[in-house]
Amino acid sequence: MGVKLSHLKSFPHGNVETTMYVESFHNILKTIYMKRKPNKRIETLVNLLLEIEEDYFARRKTKIGTAAPREQYFLFISERHLIGVNISSDDVQEYDENGSKYWVIKGAVAL
């Protein structure tokens, strides 16, 4: 049976305890590994969880002082930001078609 609260509602999951570690892992899973994209296939999630488990196991077993996934992600963002900041104004062309503006950067590859 569930836990009864003062207003007499019963919650079947009321006896489940979460810790900050679980909440922290859930946040890392969503933001770093899944990049805030919703998961629609169970095998994708299972494969991702197995990959994360391998990462954590290898890091603990070998005790390598590498950057955590979150740090790697922020380094990746910082590197891309620096690349964007260093783009010369001469390499950016502004276009206006039917009131819709867009910019094209010389030498850039569409993602």
MOPAC internal coordinates of N, CA, C and O (Angstrom, degrees):
PM7 1SCF
backbone

  N    0.0000 0     0.00 0     0.00 0    0    0    0
  C    1.4446 1     0.00 0     0.00 0    1    0    0
  C    1.5199 1   108.48 1     0.00 0    2    1    0
  O    1.2310 1   119.99 1   -12.55 1    3    2    1
  N    1.2681 1   117.62 1   167.45 1    3    2    1
  C    1.4566 1   122.23 1  -176.59 1    5    3    2
  C    1.5087 1   113.05 1   -93.14 1    6    5    3
  O    1.2310 1   121.08 1     3.84 1    7    6    5
  N    1.2967 1   115.55 1  -176.16 1    7    6    5
  C    1.4568 1   122.56 1   178.75 1    9    7    6
  C    1.5194 1   108.65 1   -89.78 1   10    9    7
  O    1.2310 1   120.79 1   -45.45 1   11   10    9
  N    1.3365 1   116.09 1   134.55 1   11   10    9
  C    1.4646 1   119.53 1   179.15 1   13   11   10
  C    1.5159 1   109.42 1   -98.13 1   14   13   11
  O    1.2310 1   121.46 1   -48.77 1   15   14   13
  N    1.2968 1   114.82 1   131.23 1   15   14   13
  C    1.4520 1   120.31 1   178.55 1   17   15   14
  C    1.5214 1   109.67 1   -94.99 1   18   17   15
  O    1.2310 1   120.78 1    -5.44 1   19   18   17
  N    1.3084 1   116.12 1   174.56 1   19   18   17
  C    1.4596 1   120.56 1  -174.89 1   21   19   18
  C    1.5265 1   112.56 1   -60.74 1   22   21   19
  O    1.2310 1   119.90 1   152.66 1   23   22   21
  N    1.3162 1   117.79 1   -27.34 1   23   22   21
  C    1.4626 1   119.14 1   179.33 1   25   23   22
  C    1.5276 1   111.35 1   -94.38 1   26   25   23
  O    1.2310 1   120.77 1  -159.90 1   27   26   25
  N    1.3404 1   116.13 1    20.10 1   27   26   25
  C    1.4638 1   124.75 1   169.39 1   29   27   26
  C    1.5259 1   114.52 1    64.05 1   30   29   27
  O    1.2310 1   119.95 1  -152.78 1   31   30   29
  N    1.3122 1   117.70 1    27.22 1   31   30   29
  C    1.4630 1   119.83 1   171.73 1   33   31   30
  C    1.5220 1   107.67 1   -95.24 1   34   33   31
  O    1.2310 1   120.93 1   -39.66 1   35   34   33
  N    1.3033 1   115.83 1   140.34 1   35   34   33
  C    1.4618 1   120.37 1  -178.94 1   37   35   34
  C    1.5264 1   109.43 1  -104.32 1   38   37   35
  O    1.2310 1   120.61 1   -49.49 1   39   38   37
  N    1.3305 1   116.44 1   130.51 1   39   38   37
  C    1.4543 1   121.85 1   178.06 1   41   39   38
  C    1.5232 1   108.59 1  -116.66 1   42   41   39
  O    1.2310 1   119.56 1   -64.43 1   43   42   41
  N    1.3403 1   118.45 1   115.57 1   43   42   41
  C    1.4586 1   120.40 1  -176.73 1   45   43   42
  C    1.5284 1   112.90 1   -63.43 1   46   45   43
  O    1.2310 1   119.65 1   154.01 1   47   46   45
  N    1.3204 1   118.28 1   -25.99 1   47   46   45
  C    1.4619 1   121.36 1  -179.54 1   49   47   46
  C    1.5339 1   111.52 1   -97.76 1   50   49   47
  O    1.2310 1   119.99 1  -166.83 1   51   50   49
  N    1.3134 1   117.63 1    13.17 1   51   50   49
  C    1.4580 1   121.50 1  -175.43 1   53   51   50
  C    1.5122 1   114.52 1   -68.19 1   54   53   51
  O    1.2310 1   119.54 1   161.37 1   55   54   53
  N    1.3341 1   118.48 1   -18.63 1   55   54   53
  C    1.4547 1   120.28 1  -179.35 1   57   55   54
  C    1.5342 1   112.30 1   -92.58 1   58   57   55
  O    1.2310 1   119.80 1  -176.52 1   59   58   57
  N    1.3209 1   117.98 1     3.48 1   59   58   57
  C    1.4601 1   121.77 1   178.42 1   61   59   58
  C    1.5223 1   108.66 1   -82.51 1   62   61   59
  O    1.2310 1   121.23 1   -51.83 1   63   62   61
  N    1.3365 1   115.25 1   128.17 1   63   62   61
  C    1.4487 1   119.47 1   179.31 1   65   63   62
  C    1.5240 1   109.69 1  -106.32 1   66   65   63
  O    1.2310 1   120.29 1   -45.65 1   67   66   65
  N    1.3037 1   117.06 1   134.35 1   67   66   65
  C    1.4574 1   121.02 1   173.96 1   69   67   66
  C    1.5069 1   107.94 1  -113.13 1   70   69   67
  O    1.2310 1   121.35 1   -26.93 1   71   70   69
  N    1.2929 1   115.02 1   153.07 1   71   70   69
  C    1.4518 1   120.48 1   179.03 1   73   71   70
  C    1.5165 1   109.37 1  -118.17 1   74   73   71
  O    1.2310 1   121.39 1    -8.99 1   75   74   73
  N    1.3062 1   114.95 1   171.01 1   75   74   73
  C    1.4608 1   119.19 1   178.12 1   77   75   74
  C    1.5253 1   110.88 1   -64.42 1   78   77   75
  O    1.2310 1   120.01 1   151.28 1   79   78   77
  N    1.3432 1   117.59 1   -28.72 1   79   78   77
  C    1.4516 1   120.29 1   178.63 1   81   79   78
  C    1.5250 1   111.17 1   -64.78 1   82   81   79
  O    1.2310 1   120.56 1   137.58 1   83   82   81
  N    1.3142 1   116.53 1   -42.42 1   83   82   81
  C    1.4656 1   120.87 1   179.26 1   85   83   82
  C    1.5270 1   109.95 1   -66.13 1   86   85   83
  O    1.2310 1   120.56 1   135.85 1   87   86   85
  N    1.3273 1   116.54 1   -44.15 1   87   86   85
  C    1.4592 1   120.33 1   178.86 1   89   87   86
  C    1.5262 1   110.80 1   -63.20 1   90   89   87
  O    1.2310 1   120.54 1   139.40 1   91   90   89
  N    1.3244 1   116.58 1   -40.60 1   91   90   89
  C    1.4585 1   121.31 1   179.15 1   93   91   90
  C    1.5249 1   110.72 1   -64.46 1   94   93   91
  O    1.2310 1   120.51 1   134.36 1   95   94   93
  N    1.3495 1   116.63 1   -45.64 1   95   94   93
  C    1.4643 1   119.80 1   178.54 1   97   95   94
  C    1.5255 1   110.88 1   -62.38 1   98   97   95
  O    1.2310 1   120.21 1   139.28 1   99   98   97
  N    1.3212 1   117.21 1   -40.72 1   99   98   97
  C    1.4583 1   120.93 1   179.29 1  101   99   98
  C    1.5257 1   110.42 1   -61.40 1  102  101   99
  O    1.2310 1   120.09 1   138.86 1  103  102  101
  N    1.3217 1   117.44 1   -41.14 1  103  102  101
  C    1.4581 1   121.40 1   178.24 1  105  103  102
  C    1.5332 1   110.94 1   -65.10 1  106  105  103
  O    1.2310 1   119.99 1   137.00 1  107  106  105
  N    1.3312 1   117.62 1   -43.00 1  107  106  105
  C    1.4649 1   121.17 1   177.88 1  109  107  106
  C    1.5223 1   110.12 1   -64.40 1  110  109  107
  O    1.2310 1   120.17 1   138.19 1  111  110  109
  N    1.3172 1   117.28 1   -41.81 1  111  110  109
  C    1.4656 1   121.37 1   178.67 1  113  111  110
  C    1.5198 1   110.91 1   -58.86 1  114  113  111
  O    1.2310 1   120.60 1   133.17 1  115  114  113
  N    1.3349 1   116.47 1   -46.83 1  115  114  113
  C    1.4673 1   120.16 1  -177.73 1  117  115  114
  C    1.5228 1   112.49 1   -69.96 1  118  117  115
  O    1.2310 1   120.28 1   132.92 1  119  118  117
  N    1.3397 1   117.07 1   -47.08 1  119  118  117
  C    1.4618 1   119.80 1  -171.32 1  121  119  118
  C    1.5117 1   113.47 1   -83.47 1  122  121  119
  O    1.2310 1   119.49 1   137.06 1  123  122  121
  N    1.3220 1   118.58 1   -42.94 1  123  122  121
  C    1.4553 1   121.37 1  -174.07 1  125  123  122
  C    1.5202 1   111.92 1   -88.05 1  126  125  123
  O    1.2310 1   120.53 1   125.65 1  127  126  125
  N    1.3118 1   116.59 1   -54.35 1  127  126  125
  C    1.4598 1   119.25 1  -174.11 1  129  127  126
  C    1.5243 1   112.71 1   -79.45 1  130  129  127
  O    1.2310 1   119.86 1   139.28 1  131  130  129
  N    1.3382 1   117.87 1   -40.72 1  131  130  129
  C    1.4646 1   119.98 1  -177.09 1  133  131  130
  C    1.5218 1   112.36 1   -97.48 1  134  133  131
  O    1.2310 1   120.20 1   172.22 1  135  134  133
  N    1.3396 1   117.23 1    -7.78 1  135  134  133
  C    1.4690 1   123.29 1   178.32 1  137  135  134
  C    1.5300 1   112.29 1    51.16 1  138  137  135
  O    1.2310 1   121.28 1  -140.07 1  139  138  137
  N    1.3236 1   115.16 1    39.93 1  139  138  137
  C    1.4758 1   123.55 1   177.30 1  141  139  138
  C    1.5302 1   114.26 1    61.26 1  142  141  139
  O    1.2310 1   119.96 1  -162.71 1  143  142  141
  N    1.3307 1   117.68 1    17.29 1  143  142  141
  C    1.4660 1   120.36 1   177.17 1  145  143  142
  C    1.5232 1   108.39 1   -92.33 1  146  145  143
  O    1.2310 1   119.65 1   -42.79 1  147  146  145
  N    1.3267 1   118.28 1   137.21 1  147  146  145
  C    1.4679 1   119.30 1   179.77 1  149  147  146
  C    1.5338 1   111.23 1   -69.04 1  150  149  147
  O    1.2310 1   120.77 1   -36.82 1  151  150  149
  N    1.3073 1   116.13 1   143.18 1  151  150  149
  C    1.4560 1   122.06 1   179.12 1  153  151  150
  C    1.5264 1   108.61 1   -95.37 1  154  153  151
  O    1.2310 1   120.48 1   -49.55 1  155  154  153
  N    1.3236 1   116.69 1   130.45 1  155  154  153
  C    1.4628 1   119.73 1  -177.72 1  157  155  154
  C    1.5252 1   112.84 1  -114.28 1  158  157  155
  O    1.2310 1   120.04 1   169.70 1  159  158  157
  N    1.3294 1   117.53 1   -10.30 1  159  158  157
  C    1.4597 1   120.27 1  -177.39 1  161  159  158
  C    1.5199 1   109.57 1  -123.80 1  162  161  159
  O    1.2310 1   120.81 1   -47.94 1  163  162  161
  N    1.3206 1   116.05 1   132.06 1  163  162  161
  C    1.4595 1   121.30 1  -176.22 1  165  163  162
  C    1.5211 1   111.35 1   -67.46 1  166  165  163
  O    1.2310 1   119.53 1   143.11 1  167  166  165
  N    1.3562 1   118.50 1   -36.89 1  167  166  165
  C    1.4605 1   119.29 1  -178.47 1  169  167  166
  C    1.5281 1   111.62 1   -67.27 1  170  169  167
  O    1.2310 1   120.12 1   150.04 1  171  170  169
  N    1.3352 1   117.37 1   -29.96 1  171  170  169
  C    1.4664 1   120.56 1   175.75 1  173  171  170
  C    1.5139 1   110.08 1   -65.65 1  174  173  171
  O    1.2310 1   120.43 1   136.67 1  175  174  173
  N    1.3156 1   116.78 1   -43.33 1  175  174  173
  C    1.4587 1   121.01 1   179.33 1  177  175  174
  C    1.5242 1   111.45 1   -66.64 1  178  177  175
  O    1.2310 1   120.06 1   137.57 1  179  178  177
  N    1.3199 1   117.50 1   -42.43 1  179  178  177
  C    1.4647 1   120.76 1   179.44 1  181  179  178
  C    1.5272 1   110.15 1   -63.04 1  182  181  179
  O    1.2310 1   120.21 1   135.21 1  183  182  181
  N    1.3285 1   117.20 1   -44.79 1  183  182  181
  C    1.4667 1   120.33 1   178.30 1  185  183  182
  C    1.5232 1   110.99 1   -62.06 1  186  185  183
  O    1.2310 1   120.25 1   140.06 1  187  186  185
  N    1.3182 1   117.13 1   -39.94 1  187  186  185
  C    1.4625 1   121.32 1   178.39 1  189  187  186
  C    1.5250 1   110.73 1   -64.07 1  190  189  187
  O    1.2310 1   120.11 1   135.91 1  191  190  189
  N    1.3355 1   117.39 1   -44.09 1  191  190  189
  C    1.4646 1   120.85 1   178.63 1  193  191  190
  C    1.5250 1   111.49 1   -64.02 1  194  193  191
  O    1.2310 1   119.76 1   141.87 1  195  194  193
  N    1.3356 1   118.07 1   -38.13 1  195  194  193
  C    1.4610 1   120.65 1   176.40 1  197  195  194
  C    1.5280 1   111.18 1   -65.57 1  198  197  195
  O    1.2310 1   120.71 1   140.79 1  199  198  197
  N    1.3170 1   116.25 1   -39.21 1  199  198  197
  C    1.4636 1   120.96 1   177.31 1  201  199  198
  C    1.5299 1   111.01 1   -63.90 1  202  201  199
  O    1.2310 1   120.43 1   137.61 1  203  202  201
  N    1.3263 1   116.78 1   -42.39 1  203  202  201
  C    1.4630 1   121.10 1   178.19 1  205  203  202
  C    1.5270 1   109.73 1   -64.38 1  206  205  203
  O    1.2310 1   120.33 1   138.30 1  207  206  205
  N    1.3200 1   116.98 1   -41.70 1  207  206  205
  C    1.4604 1   120.54 1   179.22 1  209  207  206
  C    1.5184 1   110.83 1   -61.42 1  210  209  207
  O    1.2310 1   120.12 1   138.70 1  211  210  209
  N    1.3363 1   117.38 1   -41.30 1  211  210  209
  C    1.4627 1   120.93 1   177.36 1  213  211  210
  C    1.5254 1   110.65 1   -62.74 1  214  213  211
  O    1.2310 1   120.57 1   137.42 1  215  214  213
  N    1.3333 1   116.51 1   -42.58 1  215  214  213
  C    1.4622 1   120.42 1   178.00 1  217  215  214
  C    1.5260 1   111.07 1   -59.15 1  218  217  215
  O    1.2310 1   120.42 1   130.54 1  219  218  217
  N    1.3153 1   116.80 1   -49.46 1  219  218  217
  C    1.4599 1   121.09 1  -177.71 1  221  219  218
  C    1.5307 1   110.97 1   -66.00 1  222  221  219
  O    1.2310 1   120.34 1   138.98 1  223  222  221
  N    1.3324 1   116.95 1   -41.02 1  223  222  221
  C    1.4664 1   120.80 1  -179.75 1  225  223  222
  C    1.5245 1   110.29 1   -64.61 1  226  225  223
  O    1.2310 1   120.47 1   133.18 1  227  226  225
  N    1.3246 1   116.72 1   -46.82 1  227  226  225
  C    1.4678 1   120.34 1  -179.53 1  229  227  226
  C    1.5237 1   110.84 1   -62.53 1  230  229  227
  O    1.2310 1   120.22 1   140.40 1  231  230  229
  N    1.3062 1   117.19 1   -39.60 1  231  230  229
  C    1.4621 1   120.70 1  -179.58 1  233  231  230
  C    1.5269 1   110.77 1   -66.08 1  234  233  231
  O    1.2310 1   120.08 1   139.08 1  235  234  233
  N    1.3189 1   117.46 1   -40.92 1  235  234  233
  C    1.4610 1   120.15 1  -179.75 1  237  235  234
  C    1.5236 1   111.39 1   -72.19 1  238  237  235
  O    1.2310 1   120.51 1   138.32 1  239  238  237
  N    1.3388 1   116.63 1   -41.68 1  239  238  237
  C    1.4641 1   120.53 1  -175.68 1  241  239  238
  C    1.5231 1   111.32 1   -67.21 1  242  241  239
  O    1.2310 1   120.25 1   134.62 1  243  242  241
  N    1.2954 1   117.12 1   -45.38 1  243  242  241
  C    1.4611 1   120.17 1  -176.25 1  245  243  242
  C    1.5219 1   112.74 1   -91.36 1  246  245  243
  O    1.2310 1   120.53 1   166.12 1  247  246  245
  N    1.3314 1   116.59 1   -13.88 1  247  246  245
  C    1.4647 1   122.74 1  -179.67 1  249  247  246
  C    1.5239 1   111.96 1    51.38 1  250  249  247
  O    1.2310 1   121.58 1  -134.00 1  251  250  249
  N    1.3218 1   114.58 1    46.00 1  251  250  249
  C    1.4601 1   120.53 1   177.72 1  253  251  250
  C    1.5147 1   107.83 1   -79.08 1  254  253  251
  O    1.2310 1   120.29 1   -44.58 1  255  254  253
  N    1.3089 1   117.05 1   135.42 1  255  254  253
  C    1.4568 1   121.74 1  -179.37 1  257  255  254
  C    1.5112 1   112.28 1   -86.42 1  258  257  255
  O    1.2310 1   120.48 1  -129.27 1  259  258  257
  N    1.3219 1   116.69 1    50.73 1  259  258  257
  C    1.4596 1   119.52 1   179.60 1  261  259  258
  C    1.5128 1   110.31 1   -85.39 1  262  261  259
  O    1.2310 1   121.23 1   -14.53 1  263  262  261
  N    1.3043 1   115.25 1   165.47 1  263  262  261
  C    1.4656 1   120.93 1   178.29 1  265  263  262
  C    1.5212 1   109.48 1   -68.16 1  266  265  263
  O    1.2310 1   120.79 1   -36.78 1  267  266  265
  N    1.3089 1   116.09 1   143.22 1  267  266  265
  C    1.4583 1   122.00 1   176.28 1  269  267  266
  C    1.5234 1   109.31 1   -69.21 1  270  269  267
  O    1.2310 1   119.65 1   -20.67 1  271  270  269
  N    1.3472 1   118.27 1   159.33 1  271  270  269
  C    1.4695 1   120.00 1  -179.86 1  273  271  270
  C    1.5256 1   113.12 1   -54.07 1  274  273  271
  O    1.2310 1   119.91 1   142.10 1  275  274  273
  N    1.3250 1   117.79 1   -37.90 1  275  274  273
  C    1.4528 1   120.76 1  -179.61 1  277  275  274
  C    1.5213 1   110.23 1   -63.67 1  278  277  275
  O    1.2310 1   120.30 1   136.89 1  279  278  277
  N    1.3407 1   117.03 1   -43.11 1  279  278  277
  C    1.4586 1   121.06 1   179.19 1  281  279  278
  C    1.5227 1   110.79 1   -65.23 1  282  281  279
  O    1.2310 1   120.43 1   139.93 1  283  282  281
  N    1.3394 1   116.78 1   -40.07 1  283  282  281
  C    1.4640 1   120.48 1   177.84 1  285  283  282
  C    1.5256 1   110.21 1   -61.72 1  286  285  283
  O    1.2310 1   120.40 1   139.32 1  287  286  285
  N    1.3180 1   116.84 1   -40.68 1  287  286  285
  C    1.4621 1   120.67 1  -179.46 1  289  287  286
  C    1.5285 1   110.64 1   -64.54 1  290  289  287
  O    1.2310 1   120.27 1   136.49 1  291  290  289
  N    1.3450 1   117.10 1   -43.51 1  291  290  289
  C    1.4568 1   119.73 1   179.41 1  293  291  290
  C    1.5270 1   111.33 1   -68.61 1  294  293  291
  O    1.2310 1   119.82 1   145.92 1  295  294  293
  N    1.3384 1   117.94 1   -34.08 1  295  294  293
  C    1.4591 1   120.28 1   174.51 1  297  295  294
  C    1.5222 1   110.60 1   -63.38 1  298  297  295
  O    1.2310 1   120.62 1   138.99 1  299  298  297
  N    1.3344 1   116.42 1   -41.01 1  299  298  297
  C    1.4633 1   121.41 1   178.13 1  301  299  298
  C    1.5304 1   110.33 1   -60.98 1  302  301  299
  O    1.2310 1   120.28 1   135.29 1  303  302  301
  N    1.3308 1   117.07 1   -44.71 1  303  302  301
  C    1.4580 1   120.96 1   179.02 1  305  303  302
  C    1.5291 1   110.52 1   -64.22 1  306  305  303
  O    1.2310 1   120.22 1   137.43 1  307  306  305
  N    1.3255 1   117.19 1   -42.57 1  307  306  305
  C    1.4622 1   120.93 1   179.97 1  309  307  306
  C    1.5242 1   111.17 1   -62.44 1  310  309  307
  O    1.2310 1   120.60 1   137.82 1  311  310  309
  N    1.3400 1   116.45 1   -42.18 1  311  310  309
  C    1.4663 1   119.69 1   178.72 1  313  311  310
  C    1.5259 1   110.89 1   -62.74 1  314  313  311
  O    1.2310 1   120.16 1   136.20 1  315  314  313
  N    1.3218 1   117.31 1   -43.80 1  315  314  313
  C    1.4725 1   120.03 1   179.16 1  317  315  314
  C    1.5182 1   110.96 1   -64.81 1  318  317  315
  O    1.2310 1   120.05 1   142.83 1  319  318  317
  N    1.3349 1   117.50 1   -37.17 1  319  318  317
  C    1.4529 1   121.27 1   178.36 1  321  319  318
  C    1.5284 1   110.45 1   -63.38 1  322  321  319
  O    1.2310 1   120.62 1   135.70 1  323  322  321
  N    1.3304 1   116.42 1   -44.30 1  323  322  321
  C    1.4646 1   119.82 1   179.71 1  325  323  322
  C    1.5277 1   111.49 1   -63.84 1  326  325  323
  O    1.2310 1   120.27 1   142.25 1  327  326  325
  N    1.3137 1   117.08 1   -37.75 1  327  326  325
  C    1.4637 1   120.66 1   176.11 1  329  327  326
  C    1.5228 1   109.72 1   -61.92 1  330  329  327
  O    1.2310 1   120.15 1   136.44 1  331  330  329
  N    1.3284 1   117.31 1   -43.56 1  331  330  329
  C    1.4648 1   121.45 1   179.42 1  333  331  330
  C    1.5188 1   112.48 1   -65.31 1  334  333  331
  O    1.2310 1   120.64 1   140.86 1  335  334  333
  N    1.3345 1   116.39 1   -39.14 1  335  334  333
  C    1.4680 1   120.37 1  -179.59 1  337  335  334
  C    1.5256 1   110.61 1   -66.16 1  338  337  335
  O    1.2310 1   120.23 1   147.33 1  339  338  337
  N    1.3222 1   117.17 1   -32.67 1  339  338  337
  C    1.4668 1   121.02 1  -176.65 1  341  339  338
  C    1.5236 1   113.79 1   -84.11 1  342  341  339
  O    1.2310 1   119.23 1  -176.30 1  343  342  341
  N    1.3198 1   119.08 1     3.70 1  343  342  341
  C    1.4665 1   121.43 1   177.32 1  345  343  342
  C    1.5179 1   108.51 1   -72.17 1  346  345  343
  O    1.2310 1   121.25 1   -51.12 1  347  346  345
  N    1.3090 1   115.21 1   128.88 1  347  346  345
  C    1.4621 1   120.81 1   180.00 1  349  347  346
  C    1.5345 1   109.88 1   -71.79 1  350  349  347
  O    1.2310 1   120.83 1   -34.03 1  351  350  349
  N    1.3268 1   116.01 1   145.97 1  351  350  349
  C    1.4696 1   120.48 1   178.18 1  353  351  350
  C    1.5228 1   111.39 1   -63.28 1  354  353  351
  O    1.2310 1   120.43 1   153.83 1  355  354  353
  N    1.3303 1   116.78 1   -26.17 1  355  354  353
  C    1.4659 1   120.50 1   178.89 1  357  355  354
  C    1.5266 1   112.13 1   -70.14 1  358  357  355
  O    1.2310 1   120.39 1   158.76 1  359  358  357
  N    1.3335 1   116.86 1   -21.24 1  359  358  357
  C    1.4655 1   120.88 1  -178.77 1  361  359  358
  C    1.5248 1   113.05 1   -87.81 1  362  361  359
  O    1.2310 1   119.98 1   177.32 1  363  362  361
  N    1.3302 1   117.65 1    -2.68 1  363  362  361
  C    1.4596 1   121.94 1  -178.73 1  365  363  362
  C    1.5229 1   109.25 1  -107.01 1  366  365  363
  O    1.2310 1   121.02 1   -54.40 1  367  366  365
  N    1.3328 1   115.65 1   125.60 1  367  366  365
  C    1.4561 1   120.94 1   177.91 1  369  367  366
  C    1.5238 1   108.50 1  -115.71 1  370  369  367
  O    1.2310 1   120.74 1   -49.96 1  371  370  369
  N    1.3326 1   116.20 1   130.04 1  371  370  369
  C    1.4662 1   121.50 1  -179.39 1  373  371  370
  C    1.5166 1   109.35 1   -99.25 1  374  373  371
  O    1.2310 1   120.53 1   -44.59 1  375  374  373
  N    1.3271 1   116.60 1   135.41 1  375  374  373
  C    1.4567 1   122.75 1   178.60 1  377  375  374
  C    1.5193 1   109.00 1  -124.40 1  378  377  375
  O    1.2310 1   121.29 1   -30.18 1  379  378  377
  N    1.3298 1   115.14 1   149.82 1  379  378  377
  C    1.4590 1   121.07 1   178.16 1  381  379  378
  C    1.5236 1   107.32 1  -134.86 1  382  381  379
  O    1.2310 1   120.66 1   -71.62 1  383  382  381
  N    1.3189 1   116.34 1   108.38 1  383  382  381
  C    1.4672 1   121.81 1   179.74 1  385  383  382
  C    1.5194 1   108.90 1  -119.73 1  386  385  383
  O    1.2310 1   120.72 1   -63.74 1  387  386  385
  N    1.3014 1   116.22 1   116.26 1  387  386  385
  C    1.4633 1   122.79 1   177.61 1  389  387  386
  C    1.5297 1   112.00 1    55.27 1  390  389  387
  O    1.2310 1   120.66 1  -139.82 1  391  390  389
  N    1.3144 1   116.34 1    40.18 1  391  390  389
  C    1.4554 1   120.58 1   178.01 1  393  391  390
  C    1.5192 1   114.34 1    79.75 1  394  393  391
  O    1.2310 1   120.58 1  -176.50 1  395  394  393
  N    1.3191 1   116.50 1     3.50 1  395  394  393
  C    1.4665 1   120.71 1   179.38 1  397  395  394
  C    1.5210 1   108.61 1  -109.11 1  398  397  395
  O    1.2310 1   120.61 1   -63.54 1  399  398  397
  N    1.3380 1   116.44 1   116.46 1  399  398  397
  C    1.4626 1   120.48 1  -178.26 1  401  399  398
  C    1.5164 1   110.67 1   -91.30 1  402  401  399
  O    1.2310 1   121.35 1   -35.30 1  403  402  401
  N    1.3348 1   115.03 1   144.70 1  403  402  401
  C    1.4544 1   120.79 1   171.88 1  405  403  402
  C    1.5175 1   108.34 1  -151.65 1  406  405  403
  O    1.2310 1   120.84 1   -17.69 1  407  406  405
  N    1.3107 1   115.99 1   162.31 1  407  406  405
  C    1.4515 1   121.42 1  -176.94 1  409  407  406
  C    1.5145 1   109.38 1  -124.01 1  410  409  407
  O    1.2310 1   121.20 1   -35.04 1  411  410  409
  N    1.3380 1   115.30 1   144.96 1  411  410  409
  C    1.4574 1   122.34 1   176.13 1  413  411  410
  C    1.5173 1   107.06 1  -121.25 1  414  413  411
  O    1.2310 1   121.11 1   -48.50 1  415  414  413
  N    1.3328 1   115.48 1   131.50 1  415  414  413
  C    1.4622 1   121.61 1   179.79 1  417  415  414
  C    1.5089 1   107.85 1  -105.74 1  418  417  415
  O    1.2310 1   120.78 1   -53.40 1  419  418  417
  N    1.3369 1   116.11 1   126.60 1  419  418  417
  C    1.4680 1   121.06 1   179.67 1  421  419  418
  C    1.5204 1   109.83 1   -60.81 1  422  421  419
  O    1.2310 1   121.24 1   -46.65 1  423  422  421
  N    1.3117 1   115.23 1   133.35 1  423  422  421
  C    1.4640 1   120.70 1   176.72 1  425  423  422
  C    1.5157 1   114.56 1    79.55 1  426  425  423
  O    1.2310 1   119.43 1  -179.13 1  427  426  425
  N    1.3210 1   118.70 1     0.87 1  427  426  425
  C    1.4593 1   120.73 1  -179.02 1  429  427  426
  C    1.5196 1   110.24 1   -82.52 1  430  429  427
  O    1.2310 1   120.82 1   -31.67 1  431  430  429
  N    1.3138 1   116.03 1   148.33 1  431  430  429
  C    1.4460 1   122.63 1   178.02 1  433  431  430
  C    1.5227 1   108.04 1  -107.74 1  434  433  431
  O    1.2310 1   120.49 1   -50.29 1  435  434  433
  N    1.3387 1   116.66 1   129.71 1  435  434  433
  C    1.4707 1   120.43 1   179.97 1  437  435  434
  C    1.5268 1   109.18 1   -67.62 1  438  437  435
  O    1.2310 1   120.51 1   -41.43 1  439  438  437
  N    1.3283 1   116.64 1   138.57 1  439  438  437
  C    1.4690 1   121.88 1   179.01 1  441  439  438
  C    1.4916 1   111.30 1   -87.11 1  442  441  439
  O    1.2310 1   120.10 1   180.00 1  443  442  441

